[in-house]
Amino acid sequence: MRFDVNIEKPFWIMRDYLKCSGCRRCEIACSLHHEGRIWPEASRIRVFMLVPGVEVPHLCAQCEDHPCVDSCPVGALSVEPEMKSIVVDRDLCTACGNCIEACPGRIPHIHPTENYALICDFCGGDPECVKVCHEGRWNCLYLVKREETKAYRLYAKRPEEVTRELAINLFGEKGKEVI
């Protein structure tokens, strides 16, 4: 069954961390789409479980000011005009890691076997991660209309930060003990 996006572009992938089951179908779908095989290490979305029972889907927050793009010394990163997603030119990218350091969430990562950065590109306008999340009825990832706001950067956090906040949300004061 095909997931119908039915949302005007540009959109954004919203995350409801409390609904993530940790199934990692998003990683599988992403790597199948981009790499042609199941390869979570090469997925543009990654799910971290730093504390048992606390799953954190980690993908590009698509910040309005694009610090990763500005940090690239060779111009390998750009903003796709219609989707407003980050595009990586594999041929130009030197895997220097500047984009990783510039990202407040350290979200980009280097391809496991090739020298270029991996950043979510919305699968060209039809995000596979969102589709499989909805097919499984978890609804952790979903599309929302992108608005001009600085709020996207709120999602540009390191997995450790999100895990800490989520553990406290899930487990109350006991959450502080598990992190």
Phi and psi in degrees as a GROMACS rama.xvg file:
@    title "Ramachandran Plot"
@    xaxis  label "Phi"
@    yaxis  label "Psi"
@TYPE xy
-87.464  133.083  ARG-2
-80.6975  124.732  PHE-3
-90.8615  116.583  ASP-4
-63.4653  -48.2324  VAL-5
46.2114  42.9914  ASN-6
-141.443  141.036  ILE-7
-67.8049  142.934  GLU-8
-87.3453  148.449  LYS-9
-79.9489  149.975  PRO-10
-121.721  179.749  PHE-11
-141.428  148.999  TRP-12
-92.4374  107.672  ILE-13
-83.0398  148.822  MET-14
-121.156  132.575  ARG-15
-112.187  91.0009  ASP-16
-57.1394  -31.6233  TYR-17
-66.2357  -21.169  LEU-18
-93.7771  -8.63621  LYS-19
-68.5192  124.48  CYS-20
-91.7449  -10.5104  SER-21
80.0145  19.0182  GLY-22
-67.4219  -25.7187  CYS-23
67.1777  17.8756  ARG-24
-62.9896  -29.7851  ARG-25
-63.238  -41.992  CYS-26
-63.858  -41.6581  GLU-27
-63.6295  -49.0215  ILE-28
-62.3425  -41.3836  ALA-29
-63.4161  -48.5366  CYS-30
-68.1478  -35.4521  SER-31
-62.0025  -42.9294  LEU-32
-65.5681  -46.1292  HIS-33
-89.3747  -31.036  HIS-34
-111.98  -13.5825  GLU-35
78.6596  10.9176  GLY-36
-158.094  164.658  ARG-37
-75.5871  114.019  ILE-38
-155.082  78.0666  TRP-39
-53.9002  -30.6668  PRO-40
-65.6445  -21.9113  GLU-41
-104.149  10.8679  ALA-42
-77.0938  147.543  SER-43
-81.9549  -15.5863  ARG-44
-114.73  139.208  ILE-45
-130.323  145.457  ARG-46
-110.502  123.122  VAL-47
-106.037  138.557  PHE-48
-126.646  86.9778  MET-49
-86.4961  -18.4083  LEU-50
-133.251  131.147  VAL-51
-53.222  129.851  PRO-52
89.0013  -2.19246  GLY-53
-120.273  102.928  VAL-54
-102.412  134.248  GLU-55
-127.979  107.133  VAL-56
-73.0135  128.311  PRO-57
-121.812  112.043  HIS-58
-146.945  168.855  LEU-59
-55.6392  133.111  CYS-60
-85.5619  -8.4099  ALA-61
54.6257  52.9094  GLN-62
-53.2062  145.106  CYS-63
-63.6655  -32.3775  GLU-64
-94.174  -5.03839  ASP-65
46.31  63.0402  HIS-66
-61.7749  -28.7601  PRO-67
-65.1328  -42.1823  CYS-68
-63.4837  -46.3187  VAL-69
-64.1542  -27.3971  ASP-70
-82.2234  -14.0999  SER-71
-73.6913  117.577  CYS-72
-74.7575  -14.665  PRO-73
-114.303  4.81439  VAL-74
69.7994  30.506  GLY-75
-80.6004  -15.7199  ALA-76
-108.879  140.333  LEU-77
-146.733  169.154  SER-78
-104.632  122.857  VAL-79
-69.5006  125.27  GLU-80
-63.9938  -38.6877  PRO-81
-78.748  -47.8354  GLU-82
-85.3126  -23.2066  MET-83
67.233  22.4613  LYS-84
-91.4967  162.354  SER-85
-85.6551  132.64  ILE-86
-115.094  134.162  VAL-87
-108.053  123.789  VAL-88
-85.8153  104.221  ASP-89
-57.4974  -35.2567  ARG-90
-71.3679  -30.5605  ASP-91
-87.8535  -31.806  LEU-92
-62.8455  133.347  CYS-93
-105.914  3.15741  THR-94
60.0458  35.7702  ALA-95
-69.8549  -24.9564  CYS-96
88.979  1.43164  GLY-97
-58.9457  -38.005  ASN-98
-65.3707  -34.6816  CYS-99
-66.9045  -46.7139  ILE-100
-65.5646  -34.3753  GLU-101
-75.9898  -25.7572  ALA-102
-73.1118  125.87  CYS-103
-63.1873  -21.8909  PRO-104
-103.352  2.61984  GLY-105
49.9786  42.8036  ARG-106
-78.7561  -44.5071  ILE-107
-60.3673  152.634  PRO-108
-145.765  164.694  HIS-109
-89.0442  136.978  ILE-110
-52.1886  139.61  HIS-111
-64.8974  -22.9644  PRO-112
-127.405  -12.4081  THR-113
-121.71  159.571  GLU-114
-95.5413  74.9886  ASN-115
-156.197  156.531  TYR-116
-79.857  146.025  ALA-117
-107.768  121.558  LEU-118
-140.792  141.037  ILE-119
-56.8559  131.147  CYS-120
-118.079  17.0202  ASP-121
60.1231  22.0852  PHE-122
50.8397  37.6392  CYS-123
69.6824  17.0422  GLY-124
113.412  2.29046  GLY-125
-139.062  72.2616  ASP-126
-60.3761  117.042  PRO-127
-64.3859  -36.4327  GLU-128
-62.1391  -41.3879  CYS-129
-66.5739  -42.2422  VAL-130
-60.1587  -48.6582  LYS-131
-70.3506  -30.2351  VAL-132
-65.3064  -39.7089  CYS-133
-74.3817  -37.5156  HIS-134
-60.6297  -36.9267  GLU-135
-80.5749  -5.10188  GLY-136
67.5114  23.1789  ARG-137
-82.4577  -36.7508  TRP-138
54.1435  38.2333  ASN-139
-79.561  -38.1821  CYS-140
-108.489  133.107  LEU-141
-153.687  160.581  TYR-142
-90.9191  138.236  LEU-143
-131.88  153.448  VAL-144
-63.6062  129.901  LYS-145
-77.186  127.843  ARG-146
-115.609  159.888  GLU-147
-74.8608  107.663  GLU-148
-161.335  161.1  THR-149
-94.3074  0.416312  LYS-150
-65.689  -22.8999  ALA-151
-60.1129  -34.396  TYR-152
-63.2056  -21.7163  ARG-153
-59.8359  -25.3823  LEU-154
-89.9545  -5.40917  TYR-155
-87.682  70.3054  ALA-156
-123.448  155.007  LYS-157
-69.2893  151.583  ARG-158
-56.4171  -32.0573  PRO-159
-64.7349  -39.7633  GLU-160
-66.1873  -46.6594  GLU-161
-64.3452  -41.6851  VAL-162
-60.4809  -43.9706  THR-163
-59.5467  -50.2713  ARG-164
-63.6328  -41.4045  GLU-165
-69.3586  -40.4356  LEU-166
-61.2749  -40.9404  ALA-167
-67.418  -38.8505  ILE-168
-64.0345  -42.5916  ASN-169
-77.0923  -41.3687  LEU-170
-111.467  3.56763  PHE-171
64.4422  -143.038  GLY-172
-60.7295  -29.5564  GLU-173
-64.2851  -24.8854  LYS-174
-60.9058  -31.7679  GLY-175
-64.8933  -28.7054  LYS-176
-75.5659  -29.4744  GLU-177
-87.4099  -7.3646  VAL-178
